[in-house]
Amino acid sequence: MEIRCGGPQAAATTRSLPRLALNTIPYIPTPTTPAQAWMQTKADASLLAGLLAALDVAALGLLWYGTGNLAAPALAALALNGVDFWHLHGEVLRAEAKVGRHGTGGSA
């Protein structure tokens, strides 16, 4: 590929650009065994959890910086964890109710 600059010196300013080598992109093999697939899924989930934790800390730090009061991010963190706990508790209750309907519950 050549680039020509306009003007009277067009022949003198012709330069050629190097071609991009598409085969230099590293090959990442796809998992072939169930163990490899599990490890890849675990690594992806860990990366996502780490990114979410970093964003959470950054957001709470910005809230602290913006308000100048440590109670604001503490309250926000407790509220978010309270919502998570509420949903988790609801899922546990639904699972127990489902087990109880099928008659395979424990010894109570």
Summary of the structure (lengths in Angstrom):
residues: 108
radius of gyration: 28.7
end to end distance: 78.9
largest distance: 95.2
contacts: 181
relative contact order: 0.05
helix: 64%
strand: 4%
